[in-house]
């Protein structure tokens, strides 16, 4: 391991929805000695639907959090990287080939012409899908400890 604490990087397109959810879930349930960070291919604004559906799980995300991009991180400090969008997968594939990685195919969060409640339903499905992936990741880490 590169550092004393294992660090996982979650990435998506804007660092506003999927990677933010994954980071928050992982850090809530992380095995001892592990933390996560997140980034996007480009920096996006905070997403109110993300904040709302995570709050339903008693996880608060700061609306003023600064979105990060790949260049904000030193790949030598990352032990494992996970992409949650096609754009992030492409960027991750070209970022640093020495960092072990995987890709989670997670639905796009954005849709148009839907009511607020329909949007929330869509975001809840994404949130729950990401939580399932994070749960499985944590089990794998625990089995390798």
C-alpha positions in Angstrom: 0.0 0.0 0.0 1.2 3.5 -0.9 0.2 5.3 2.3 -0.8 4.2 5.8 -4.4 4.9 5.1 -6.0 3.2 2.1 -7.6 5.9 -0.1 -10.2 5.2 -2.8 -11.1 7.7 -5.5 -14.6 7.8 -6.8 -15.1 9.7 -10.1 -18.0 10.7 -12.3 -18.7 13.4 -14.8 -19.2 16.5 -12.7 -18.4 15.4 -9.1 -21.9 16.5 -8.2 -24.1 13.3 -8.0 -22.7 9.8 -8.3 -19.2 10.2 -7.0 -20.4 12.4 -4.2 -22.9 9.8 -3.1 -20.3 7.0 -3.3 -17.8 9.0 -1.3 -20.3 9.8 1.4 -21.5 6.2 1.7 -18.0 4.8 1.8 -16.8 7.3 4.4 -19.8 6.5 6.5 -19.1 2.8 6.5 -15.4 2.5 5.7 -13.4 -0.2 7.2 -10.7 0.9 9.6 -7.8 2.4 7.8 -9.7 3.4 4.7 -11.1 6.8 3.4 -12.5 8.0 0.1 -12.4 11.1 -1.9 -14.2 12.0 -5.1 -13.7 14.0 -8.3 -15.2 14.7 -11.7 -13.9 15.0 -15.2 -15.0 18.6 -14.9 -16.1 20.5 -11.8 -19.9 20.8 -11.4 -22.1 22.8 -9.0 -23.7 21.2 -6.0 -26.8 19.2 -6.9 -29.9 19.8 -4.7 -31.4 16.5 -5.5 -28.3 14.7 -4.4 -28.3 16.6 -1.1 -32.0 15.8 -0.6 -31.8 12.1 -1.2 -28.7 11.6 0.9 -30.3 13.6 3.7 -33.0 10.9 3.7 -30.3 8.5 4.7 -29.1 10.8 7.4 -26.0 11.8 5.4 -25.4 15.5 5.2 -23.4 16.8 2.3 -22.2 20.4 2.5 -23.9 22.5 -0.2 -20.8 24.7 -0.3 -18.4 21.7 -1.0 -15.9 22.4 -3.7 -16.2 20.1 -6.7 -12.8 18.5 -7.5 -11.3 17.2 -10.7 -8.6 14.5 -11.4 -5.8 17.1 -11.4 -6.6 17.9 -7.8 -5.2 14.6 -6.7 -1.8 13.0 -6.7 -2.3 9.5 -8.1 0.5 8.3 -5.7 -1.9 8.9 -2.8 -4.7 6.8 -4.4 -4.8 3.1 -3.7 -7.9 2.2 -5.8 -10.1 4.2 -8.2 -13.7 3.7 -9.3 -15.4 5.4 -12.1 -19.2 5.9 -12.1 -19.7 7.3 -15.6 -18.5 6.6 -19.1 -16.7 10.0 -19.2 -14.9 9.3 -15.9 -14.0 5.8 -17.0 -12.4 7.2 -20.1 -10.5 9.8 -18.1 -9.5 7.3 -15.4 -8.2 4.9 -18.1 -5.8 7.7 -19.2 -5.0 9.2 -15.8 -2.6 6.7 -14.3 -2.5 3.1 -15.4 -0.6 2.1 -12.2 -3.7 2.8 -10.0 -5.9 -0.3 -9.8 -9.4 0.6 -11.0 -12.9 -0.6 -11.8 -16.0 0.8 -13.4 -19.5 0.8 -12.0 -22.1 1.4 -14.7 -24.5 3.7 -12.9 -27.5 5.4 -14.6 -27.2 9.0 -15.6 -28.8 11.3 -13.0 -30.3 13.9 -15.2 -33.6 13.8 -17.0 -35.8 16.6 -18.4 -39.4 17.7 -18.1 -40.1 15.7 -15.0 -41.7 16.8 -11.8 -39.6 17.3 -8.6 -41.0 14.1 -7.2 -40.2 12.1 -10.4 -36.7 13.5 -10.3 -36.4 12.4 -6.6 -37.5 8.9 -7.4 -34.8 8.7 -10.1 -32.1 10.0 -7.7 -33.2 7.5 -5.0 -32.7 4.7 -7.4 -29.2 5.9 -8.3 -28.5 6.4 -4.6 -29.6 2.9 -3.7 -27.7 1.4 -6.6 -24.5 3.2 -5.5 -25.0 2.1 -1.9 -25.2 -1.6 -3.0 -21.9 -1.2 -4.9 -20.3 0.5 -1.9 -21.5 -2.3 0.4 -20.0 -4.9 -2.0 -16.7 -3.0 -2.2 -16.5 -2.8 1.6 -17.1 -6.5 1.9 -14.3 -7.2 -0.6 -11.9 -4.9 1.3 -12.8 -6.6 4.6 -12.1 -10.0 3.0 -8.7 -8.9 1.9 -7.7 -7.3 5.2 
